[in-house]
Amino acid sequence: MNVGVAHSEVNPNTRVMNSRGIWLAYVISVGVLHIVLLSIPFFSIPVVWTLTNVIHNLLMYLLLHTVKGTPFETPDQGKDRLLTHWEQIDYGTQCTSSRKFLSISPVVLYLLTSFYTKYDPVHFVINTASLLSVLLPKLPQFHGVRVFGINKY
Amino acid sequence: NPIVHNGGLYKRPFNEAFEETPMLVAVLTYVGYGVLTLFGYLRDFMRQWKIEKCQNATEREEQKDFVPLYQDFENFYNRNLYMRIRDSWNRPICSVPGAKVDMMERVSHDYNWTFTYTGRVIKDIINMGSYNYLGFAQKAGTCQEAAAKVLSQYGAGVCSTRQEMGNLDKHEELEKLVARFLGVESAMAYGMGFATNSMNIPALVGKGCLILSDELNHASLVLGARLSGATIRIFKHNNMQSLEKLLKDAIVHGQPRTRRPWKKILILVEGIYSMEGSIVRLPEVIALKKKYKSYLYLDEAHSIGALGPSGRGVVEYFGLSPEDVDVMMGTFTKSFGAAGGYIGGKKELIDYLRTYSHSAVYATSLSPPVVEQIITSMKCIMGEDGTTVGKARVQQLAENTRYFRRRLKEMGFIIYGNEDSPVVPLMLYMPAKIGAFGREMLKRNIGVVVVGFPATPIIESRARFCLSAAHTKEMLDTALKEINEVGDLLQLKYSRHRLVPLLDRPFDETTYEETED
């Protein structure tokens, strides 16, 4: 049971994305990543923006759509053990405010990146592929779907 | 301080405050957890590739191809965060945990994976962690003498349940006394406080009933509610608008599919919530209960003996009548220095529980020396032992509470909870400060309880002080001086004295609950 715990929340992971200040922390960390990449001398601006976009999407895919379960034991007898963090947000309720925020932020980053890369074709292909890889798992139709059985258990 | 008077329901000002986390602190807390996670992954990587020795329990070589018993990732937090600050918990004590306690000193040479005892005993640590509200955790005194006499007369254990051979005359005496203490018709006592909740709620409600339980209810109430099979709906902590909305919806819409009326609606609240230090808004809950004709189950585990001018609990604190609360539950563990729990209420209810409660049928009854401790301490609080010691203790606790909270607020810490509750949570927020606070306070000879994620929400880690009537003003002053120093050292004084006015706190409509499949 939730012994020694101050609340009756079964899985605290579901509320992390709603906590105070986490959206701001997320935006700040994307900003810090961008500044770090900008300070590397031999990358041009389009390359930096594409790198920011790709690294952001890669990290988001890894943390939200690959890692499954919770880093601590929960009293729900493992119901969420096979769910990724995205699927755990708000106990699977779709289209809540955190989900909307996390879906819109890669799109915003993509728009900025397209502008700063001057719509170059090569950068376009890379950025669009990266955006799709992080937007598709967020669709409500993809809740709990594991394509080709990858990452099922 | 905003003072809440709700149309005359409250006879005294109700000052409760939960100052909001400063934004910078929240962002830094997330950064802290992020860094810890990164290092956690790094160390796991090193352990997997044998660069670092793995000190966790692992399966034997022969069993490597079997399906693993435990998932690695579920232990991530335990391995990488909890292990680093593990020395703040499970500290072995070697004296009675009264106002001062002796502790065995232990050191770790491999970063808390193993502990060795140096053999030295740290004496006279000021104990701010025990639920010793009225100071009855003593090893000498009238309670101890009476309990020793009963021990030699009745023995240590009963070895039977209440319904078989375990119903002693001591138990009957205790139950009459508890009923008199609370002002109810009848009461029943059980051997374990947790089991009182988890075994009796299933006896009271079942399938087809509705339980409305507070967000921050204790594990025993949650377990009892789940075991009963009733539908559970959770309302926001101490938020009467949320409770009223749930009640209205329940009565208007009835049961989920069939739309039949609910058989019973039971509201589960606690007197004092031990992690927040908040007191339930009992006058409003009772008004709502009467308006919507539901039942109220009040768990006074922390508030019995600790609130009210004569220690009768939260009902007396608000000046209400005990007849308004249908089921008054409490424990003897905190203020009475004993063990066990009780349920008080109307005679028909208690007679029903004597037959149908799982605790009465299957669990061993209270042990006789413990019963005598409860009887003696309760008589002391009521003043029936001929002295004014009980009344003095209750008053001392109230003075200590007010003084301690006022001084901490003046120093600039963020303190949660009601002005009158003896449970004082001091916010720490950042994960590193949890360990640092615990260790620094121990260096200065003060023992505190610290809690972090996932036991609390991710940005609300805290240190919890439990005040006691056994704390003298000098002890509190010493503790306050040390807390002040540690607060300056760790920069814990976050308060900007900008309290969120209770009436302005918006009621968030959104609740996401775990749906049962």
HADDOCK unambig.tbl for C-alpha pairs under 7 A between the chains (distance, minus, plus):
assign (segid A and resid 1 and name CA) (segid B and resid 219 and name CA) 6.38 0.50 0.50
assign (segid A and resid 1 and name CA) (segid B and resid 223 and name CA) 6.90 0.50 0.50
assign (segid A and resid 2 and name CA) (segid B and resid 219 and name CA) 5.32 0.50 0.50
assign (segid A and resid 3 and name CA) (segid B and resid 219 and name CA) 5.55 0.50 0.50
assign (segid A and resid 4 and name CA) (segid B and resid 455 and name CA) 6.79 0.50 0.50
assign (segid A and resid 5 and name CA) (segid B and resid 455 and name CA) 4.23 0.50 0.50
assign (segid A and resid 5 and name CA) (segid B and resid 456 and name CA) 6.72 0.50 0.50
assign (segid A and resid 6 and name CA) (segid B and resid 216 and name CA) 6.10 0.50 0.50
assign (segid A and resid 6 and name CA) (segid B and resid 275 and name CA) 5.77 0.50 0.50
assign (segid A and resid 6 and name CA) (segid B and resid 455 and name CA) 5.56 0.50 0.50
assign (segid A and resid 6 and name CA) (segid B and resid 456 and name CA) 5.59 0.50 0.50
assign (segid A and resid 7 and name CA) (segid B and resid 215 and name CA) 6.19 0.50 0.50
assign (segid A and resid 7 and name CA) (segid B and resid 216 and name CA) 4.19 0.50 0.50
assign (segid A and resid 7 and name CA) (segid B and resid 217 and name CA) 6.27 0.50 0.50
assign (segid A and resid 8 and name CA) (segid B and resid 215 and name CA) 5.96 0.50 0.50
assign (segid A and resid 8 and name CA) (segid B and resid 216 and name CA) 5.74 0.50 0.50
assign (segid A and resid 8 and name CA) (segid B and resid 217 and name CA) 6.24 0.50 0.50
assign (segid A and resid 8 and name CA) (segid B and resid 222 and name CA) 6.86 0.50 0.50
assign (segid A and resid 12 and name CA) (segid B and resid 454 and name CA) 6.46 0.50 0.50
assign (segid A and resid 16 and name CA) (segid B and resid 458 and name CA) 6.73 0.50 0.50
assign (segid A and resid 20 and name CA) (segid B and resid 26 and name CA) 6.85 0.50 0.50
assign (segid A and resid 21 and name CA) (segid B and resid 23 and name CA) 5.97 0.50 0.50
assign (segid A and resid 21 and name CA) (segid B and resid 26 and name CA) 5.63 0.50 0.50
assign (segid A and resid 21 and name CA) (segid B and resid 27 and name CA) 5.84 0.50 0.50
assign (segid A and resid 22 and name CA) (segid B and resid 27 and name CA) 6.66 0.50 0.50
assign (segid A and resid 25 and name CA) (segid B and resid 27 and name CA) 5.15 0.50 0.50
assign (segid A and resid 25 and name CA) (segid B and resid 30 and name CA) 6.99 0.50 0.50
assign (segid A and resid 70 and name CA) (segid B and resid 73 and name CA) 6.97 0.50 0.50
assign (segid A and resid 70 and name CA) (segid B and resid 74 and name CA) 5.75 0.50 0.50
assign (segid A and resid 71 and name CA) (segid B and resid 73 and name CA) 5.35 0.50 0.50
assign (segid A and resid 71 and name CA) (segid B and resid 74 and name CA) 4.42 0.50 0.50
assign (segid A and resid 71 and name CA) (segid B and resid 75 and name CA) 6.09 0.50 0.50
assign (segid A and resid 71 and name CA) (segid B and resid 76 and name CA) 4.99 0.50 0.50
assign (segid A and resid 71 and name CA) (segid B and resid 77 and name CA) 5.33 0.50 0.50
assign (segid A and resid 72 and name CA) (segid B and resid 74 and name CA) 4.62 0.50 0.50
assign (segid A and resid 72 and name CA) (segid B and resid 75 and name CA) 5.74 0.50 0.50
assign (segid A and resid 72 and name CA) (segid B and resid 76 and name CA) 6.55 0.50 0.50
assign (segid A and resid 72 and name CA) (segid B and resid 77 and name CA) 5.51 0.50 0.50
assign (segid A and resid 72 and name CA) (segid B and resid 78 and name CA) 6.88 0.50 0.50
assign (segid A and resid 73 and name CA) (segid B and resid 74 and name CA) 5.47 0.50 0.50
assign (segid A and resid 90 and name CA) (segid B and resid 512 and name CA) 5.72 0.50 0.50
assign (segid A and resid 91 and name CA) (segid B and resid 512 and name CA) 6.74 0.50 0.50
assign (segid A and resid 91 and name CA) (segid B and resid 513 and name CA) 6.67 0.50 0.50
assign (segid A and resid 91 and name CA) (segid B and resid 514 and name CA) 5.74 0.50 0.50
